Amino acid sequence: MARQKVVTLDGRTGEGGGQLSKLTPFLGLKAQHVSCIQCLADATDAEVTGCSVGSKTIEFKAKLSPEAIKSRNIRVKAESAASILLVFQATLPFFLFAGDEPGSPITLTIQGGSNVSFSLSFEYLDQVLLPALERFGIRVDRKLEHRGWSHGTPEVGSAKFVITPVPLGQSLQEPHWPTEQGDVTRIDVSLLVPAQMQESLKSALTFKLGVVFPHIEVNFLLVGDSRNKARMYTLLVAHTSTGLRFGRDWLYSGSTKNPDYEKIVTDIARKVVNELDVELKKGGVVDEYLQDQLVVFQALSGGRSSITGTLEALASDKERVDRTDEPFGDGSLHTTTARWVASQLLPQVKWIDGGRMCEGAGWKTS
């Protein structure tokens, strides 16, 4: 592996540690961050210092490039119910470039939580993120083997991902993202709640969706028993006529000591439907949470991509090259920080007009 310049990142910049953990080893403060770093350290035979819970500084020096990894069957055991999906996000860009001559897949099994606070859920990844990544030519088969929760009694789950790496000598493809949001054609609903509130929540969501999105088909894709009064998760996914998907979810965070299920049902339905409506009214071509997760793939891919979160950004036609010395551009603080991190690691990437357009690095395996 060729000697690379050391890149120094200040984890206090912008959104902070979360984006650094997804895009590069960072100031590891939580167990799931340590799990991400240790997985990559094992895969790259890296020299690592400071990789411990609560550490304020970490140094990571990889010795092996992705295509030189020694195992194609990787297992990661996160502490407690730390997020499976955050570990997956942090390691996916690396394993995508671990191609070999036969085109062998990478099997990644992660133990941890599938529905935990401050993380995307397995359902969001399955229904929104991974379908979006298919536009970059990314193929990941996935299976939730056992659900894991942070709410109620913490429960450790497991998920298996079979990743098809980019063929040797090739890069991620230009995504050809739709340039218009289009009309909503269907809304898929996923519910994971105690059995005694399933029917009332279905009724409340059907009513609220009918008011806010009249004449739109509502499809209950998943209705499952969470088996604990503290575990209540709801996901809405709006499909549009241009092939886009917009997600909005909520892992209920209110008190469940003496639950008033009627009030909780009303609160859940109101929150997720109204927030989905607000998201769609922005007029963009990506939801707030998906946008920041796509930044690294825009930076790695070949060609140009424009994936904006608002109609205003979508309609702009300026060609001003962005400064990348601090978080910048359209979108949430997570998104602007992700652009900054990607730019520090891949300075050849060009961002234009407040992040509206990305000219990717066209990163290739050797």
C-alpha positions as CSV (number, residue, x, y, z in Angstrom):
1,M,0.0,0.0,0.0
2,A,1.4,3.4,-1.0
3,R,2.3,5.8,1.7
4,Q,-0.4,8.4,2.2
5,K,-0.5,11.9,3.6
6,V,-1.9,12.0,7.2
7,V,-5.2,13.8,7.3
8,T,-6.1,15.5,10.6
9,L,-9.8,16.2,11.4
10,D,-11.2,18.2,14.3
11,G,-14.2,16.3,15.6
12,R,-15.6,19.6,17.0
13,T,-16.3,20.9,13.5
14,G,-19.9,21.1,12.4
15,E,-22.1,18.2,13.4
16,G,-19.1,16.6,15.1
17,G,-18.4,12.9,15.7
18,G,-21.3,11.3,13.9
19,Q,-20.2,12.2,10.4
20,L,-16.5,11.4,11.1
21,S,-17.5,8.0,12.3
22,K,-19.3,7.3,9.1
23,L,-16.6,8.6,6.8
24,T,-13.4,8.0,8.7
25,P,-12.1,6.9,12.1
26,F,-12.8,9.9,14.4
27,L,-12.9,11.0,18.0
28,G,-14.4,7.8,19.4
29,L,-16.6,8.4,22.3
30,K,-19.2,5.6,22.2
31,A,-19.0,1.8,22.0
32,Q,-20.5,1.7,18.4
33,H,-17.7,4.1,17.2
34,V,-15.1,1.8,18.7
35,S,-16.7,-1.1,17.0
36,C,-16.5,0.7,13.6
37,I,-12.9,1.6,14.0
38,Q,-11.8,-1.8,15.3
39,C,-13.5,-3.5,12.3
40,L,-11.6,-1.3,9.9
41,A,-8.4,-1.7,11.9
42,D,-8.7,-5.5,11.6
43,A,-9.4,-5.3,7.9
44,T,-6.5,-3.0,7.1
45,D,-4.0,-4.3,9.7
46,A,-3.9,-0.8,10.9
47,E,-1.8,0.8,13.7
48,V,-4.3,2.5,16.0
49,T,-4.0,4.5,19.2
50,G,-6.8,5.9,21.3
51,C,-9.4,3.4,20.2
52,S,-11.4,3.2,23.4
53,V,-14.7,4.4,24.7
54,G,-14.4,8.0,25.9
55,S,-11.2,8.7,23.9
56,K,-10.7,12.3,22.8
57,T,-8.0,11.6,20.2
58,I,-7.5,8.7,17.8
59,E,-4.7,8.0,15.3
60,F,-5.4,5.4,12.5
61,K,-2.7,4.3,10.1
62,A,-3.9,1.6,7.6
63,K,-1.3,-0.8,6.2
64,L,-3.6,-2.7,3.8
65,S,-5.7,-1.3,1.0
66,P,-9.3,-2.6,0.6
67,E,-8.5,-5.1,-2.1
68,A,-5.8,-6.6,0.1
69,I,-8.1,-7.7,2.9
70,K,-7.4,-11.1,4.3
71,S,-11.0,-12.2,5.0
72,R,-14.2,-11.9,3.0
73,N,-16.4,-13.0,5.9
74,I,-16.4,-10.3,8.6
75,R,-18.1,-10.4,11.9
76,V,-18.6,-7.3,14.2
77,K,-20.0,-7.5,17.7
78,A,-21.0,-4.1,18.9
79,E,-21.3,-3.4,22.6
80,S,-24.8,-3.8,24.1
81,A,-27.5,-2.6,21.6
82,A,-25.2,-0.1,19.8
83,S,-26.5,0.5,16.3
84,I,-25.9,-2.2,13.6
85,L,-26.7,0.4,11.0
86,L,-24.1,3.0,12.1
87,V,-21.4,0.3,11.9
88,F,-22.6,-0.8,8.5
89,Q,-22.6,2.9,7.3
90,A,-19.0,3.4,8.5
91,T,-17.6,0.3,6.9
92,L,-19.6,0.1,3.6
93,P,-17.4,2.5,1.6
94,F,-14.3,0.5,2.5
95,F,-15.7,-2.9,1.7
96,L,-17.2,-1.6,-1.6
97,F,-13.6,-1.3,-2.9
98,A,-12.4,-4.7,-1.7
99,G,-12.9,-6.3,-5.1
100,D,-10.9,-9.3,-6.4
101,E,-10.5,-10.9,-9.8
102,P,-13.4,-13.5,-9.3
103,G,-15.7,-10.7,-8.1
104,S,-16.2,-12.4,-4.7
105,P,-18.7,-10.8,-2.3
106,I,-18.0,-9.6,1.2
107,T,-20.2,-11.1,3.9
108,L,-20.6,-8.7,6.9
109,T,-22.5,-9.8,10.0
110,I,-23.1,-7.2,12.7
111,Q,-24.5,-7.8,16.2
112,G,-26.1,-4.8,17.9
113,G,-29.3,-2.8,17.7
114,S,-31.6,-2.6,14.7
115,N,-33.9,0.0,16.2
116,V,-32.0,2.3,18.5
117,S,-32.0,6.0,19.3
118,F,-30.1,8.5,17.1
119,S,-29.6,6.1,14.3
120,L,-31.4,5.0,11.1
121,S,-33.4,1.7,11.5
122,F,-33.0,-1.5,9.6
123,E,-36.3,-0.7,7.9
124,Y,-35.1,2.8,6.7
125,L,-31.9,1.2,5.4
126,D,-33.9,-1.5,3.6
127,Q,-36.6,0.6,2.1
128,V,-34.9,4.0,1.5
129,L,-31.1,4.0,1.8
130,L,-30.1,0.8,-0.1
131,P,-32.6,1.4,-3.0
132,A,-31.0,4.9,-3.3
133,L,-27.5,3.4,-3.4
134,E,-28.5,1.1,-6.3
135,R,-28.4,4.3,-8.5
136,F,-24.6,4.3,-7.8
137,G,-24.4,0.7,-8.9
138,I,-24.2,-0.5,-5.3
139,R,-25.7,-3.9,-4.6
140,V,-26.1,-5.2,-1.0
141,D,-28.3,-8.2,-0.1
142,R,-29.5,-7.9,3.5
143,K,-31.3,-9.9,6.1
144,L,-32.3,-9.0,9.6
145,E,-31.6,-12.2,11.6
146,H,-32.8,-10.9,15.0
147,R,-34.1,-7.5,16.0
148,G,-32.3,-5.5,18.6
149,W,-33.6,-2.6,20.7
150,S,-32.3,0.2,22.9
151,H,-35.7,0.9,24.4
152,G,-37.2,-1.3,27.1
153,T,-34.9,-4.1,28.1
154,P,-31.9,-3.7,25.8
155,E,-31.8,-6.5,23.3
156,V,-28.9,-7.3,21.0
157,G,-29.9,-8.3,17.4
158,S,-28.0,-9.3,14.3
159,A,-28.1,-8.5,10.6
160,K,-26.2,-10.0,7.7
161,F,-25.1,-8.0,4.6
162,V,-23.7,-9.5,1.4
163,I,-21.8,-6.7,-0.4
164,T,-20.9,-6.9,-4.0
165,P,-17.7,-4.9,-4.4
166,V,-17.0,-2.6,-7.3
167,P,-15.2,-4.6,-10.0
168,L,-11.4,-4.0,-10.2
169,G,-10.5,-1.0,-12.2
170,Q,-14.0,0.5,-12.0
171,S,-15.6,3.3,-9.9
172,L,-19.1,3.8,-8.6
173,Q,-21.3,4.9,-11.4
174,E,-22.8,8.3,-11.9
175,P,-26.2,8.1,-10.2
176,H,-28.4,10.0,-12.8
177,W,-30.6,11.2,-10.0
178,P,-34.1,12.5,-10.9
179,T,-34.3,16.3,-11.4
180,E,-37.9,16.6,-10.2
181,Q,-39.6,15.3,-7.1
182,G,-42.7,14.2,-9.0
183,D,-46.1,13.3,-7.4
184,V,-46.6,11.0,-4.5
185,T,-48.1,7.7,-5.8
186,R,-48.0,5.5,-2.7
187,I,-47.1,5.6,1.0
188,D,-45.7,2.5,2.7
189,V,-46.1,2.1,6.4
190,S,-44.0,0.0,8.8
191,L,-45.1,-0.5,12.4
192,L,-43.3,-2.2,15.3
193,V,-45.4,-1.6,18.4
194,P,-47.0,-3.7,21.2
195,A,-49.8,-5.9,19.9
196,Q,-52.5,-4.2,21.8
197,M,-52.0,-0.9,20.0
198,Q,-51.4,-2.1,16.4
199,E,-55.0,-1.7,15.2
200,S,-55.6,1.7,16.8
201,L,-52.3,3.0,15.3
202,K,-53.2,1.6,11.9
203,S,-56.5,3.4,12.1
204,A,-55.0,6.7,13.3
205,L,-52.4,6.6,10.5
206,T,-54.9,5.8,7.8
207,F,-57.1,8.7,8.9
208,K,-54.2,11.2,9.2
209,L,-52.7,10.2,5.9
210,G,-56.1,10.5,4.2
211,V,-56.4,14.0,5.4
212,V,-52.9,15.2,4.5
213,F,-52.4,13.0,1.4
214,P,-55.9,12.5,0.0
215,H,-56.4,9.8,-2.7
216,I,-52.9,8.4,-2.2
217,E,-52.6,4.6,-1.8
218,V,-51.5,3.5,1.7
219,N,-49.8,0.2,2.1
220,F,-49.1,-1.4,5.4
221,L,-45.8,-3.1,4.5
222,L,-44.9,-4.3,8.0
223,V,-46.9,-4.7,11.2
224,G,-45.0,-6.4,13.9
225,D,-45.2,-6.9,17.7
226,S,-42.4,-5.2,19.5
227,R,-43.1,-7.3,22.7
228,N,-42.4,-4.4,25.0
229,K,-44.5,-1.4,26.0
230,A,-41.5,0.9,25.6
231,R,-40.8,-0.1,22.0
232,M,-42.8,1.8,19.5
233,Y,-41.3,2.4,16.0
234,T,-43.1,3.8,12.9
235,L,-41.8,4.5,9.4
236,L,-43.5,6.1,6.5
237,V,-42.0,5.9,3.0
238,A,-43.5,8.1,0.2
239,H,-42.9,6.8,-3.3
240,T,-43.1,9.4,-6.2
241,S,-43.7,9.3,-9.9
242,T,-40.1,9.9,-10.7
243,G,-38.9,6.9,-8.7
244,L,-37.8,8.7,-5.5
245,R,-38.4,7.6,-1.9
246,F,-38.8,9.9,1.0
247,G,-38.7,8.5,4.5
248,R,-39.8,9.8,7.9
249,D,-39.8,7.7,11.1
250,W,-40.0,7.9,14.8
251,L,-38.7,5.6,17.6
252,Y,-41.1,6.8,20.3
253,S,-39.2,8.6,23.0
254,G,-41.9,9.7,25.4
255,S,-42.7,8.2,28.8
256,T,-44.1,4.7,28.8
257,K,-44.3,4.1,32.6
258,N,-48.1,4.3,32.7
259,P,-48.8,4.5,28.9
260,D,-51.9,6.2,27.6
261,Y,-52.0,4.3,24.3
262,E,-54.8,6.5,22.9
263,K,-52.7,9.6,23.3
264,I,-49.5,7.9,22.2
265,V,-51.2,6.6,19.0
266,T,-52.4,10.2,18.2
267,D,-49.0,11.7,18.9
268,I,-47.2,9.1,16.6
269,A,-49.6,9.5,13.7
270,R,-49.5,13.3,13.9
271,K,-45.8,13.5,14.2
272,V,-44.7,11.2,11.4
273,V,-47.4,12.3,8.9
274,N,-46.8,16.0,9.5
275,E,-43.1,15.6,9.2
276,L,-43.3,13.7,6.0
277,D,-45.6,16.4,4.6
278,V,-43.1,19.1,5.6
279,E,-40.3,17.1,4.0
280,L,-42.1,16.8,0.7
281,K,-43.1,20.4,0.6
282,K,-39.5,21.4,0.5
283,G,-39.6,20.4,-3.1
284,G,-36.2,18.6,-3.1
285,V,-35.3,15.2,-4.5
286,V,-34.0,13.6,-1.3
287,D,-35.1,13.6,2.3
288,E,-33.1,15.3,5.0
289,Y,-31.7,12.0,6.5
290,L,-30.9,10.4,3.2
291,Q,-29.1,13.4,1.8
292,D,-26.2,13.3,4.4
293,Q,-25.8,9.5,3.9
294,L,-25.3,9.9,0.1
295,V,-22.5,12.5,0.3
296,V,-19.6,10.0,0.6
297,F,-20.9,8.1,-2.4
298,Q,-21.3,11.2,-4.5
299,A,-17.6,12.0,-3.7
300,L,-16.4,8.5,-4.6
301,S,-18.4,8.1,-7.8
302,G,-17.5,9.1,-11.3
303,G,-19.1,12.0,-13.1
304,R,-21.5,14.7,-11.8
305,S,-24.4,14.3,-9.3
306,S,-26.9,16.7,-8.0
307,I,-29.0,15.5,-5.0
308,T,-30.6,18.5,-3.3
309,G,-33.0,18.8,-0.5
310,T,-35.0,21.9,-1.5
311,L,-36.6,23.3,-4.6
312,E,-34.6,26.5,-4.2
313,A,-31.3,24.5,-4.4
314,L,-32.7,22.4,-7.2
315,A,-33.5,25.5,-9.3
316,S,-30.2,27.2,-9.0
317,D,-27.8,27.2,-11.9
318,K,-24.7,28.9,-10.5
319,E,-21.3,27.3,-11.3
320,R,-19.3,28.8,-8.4
321,V,-16.9,26.3,-6.9
322,D,-17.3,25.9,-3.2
323,R,-14.7,26.4,-0.5
324,T,-14.3,23.3,1.5
325,D,-12.3,24.4,4.6
326,E,-15.4,24.2,6.8
327,P,-18.9,22.7,6.6
328,F,-20.8,24.1,3.6
329,G,-23.8,24.1,1.3
330,D,-27.4,23.0,1.1
331,G,-28.9,20.7,3.7
332,S,-28.7,19.8,7.4
333,L,-25.6,20.3,9.6
334,H,-25.0,16.5,9.2
335,T,-25.0,17.0,5.4
336,T,-22.7,20.1,5.4
337,T,-20.3,18.3,7.8
338,A,-20.2,15.2,5.6
339,R,-19.2,17.3,2.6
340,W,-16.4,18.9,4.6
341,V,-15.1,15.5,5.8
342,A,-15.3,14.0,2.3
343,S,-13.4,17.0,0.9
344,Q,-10.6,16.7,3.4
345,L,-10.2,13.0,2.5
346,L,-10.7,13.5,-1.3
347,P,-9.5,17.0,-2.1
348,Q,-9.8,16.2,-5.9
349,V,-13.6,16.2,-5.5
350,K,-15.2,19.5,-6.7
351,W,-18.4,20.8,-5.0
352,I,-20.3,23.5,-6.9
353,D,-23.0,26.1,-5.9
354,G,-23.4,25.3,-2.2
355,G,-23.1,21.6,-2.6
356,R,-25.8,21.5,-5.3
357,M,-23.4,19.7,-7.7
358,C,-20.6,17.2,-7.0
359,E,-17.9,16.3,-9.5
360,G,-16.8,13.0,-7.9
361,A,-13.3,11.6,-7.7
362,G,-14.1,8.5,-9.7
363,W,-12.2,6.4,-7.1
364,K,-11.1,3.1,-8.6
365,T,-9.8,-0.2,-7.2
366,S,-6.4,-1.1,-8.6
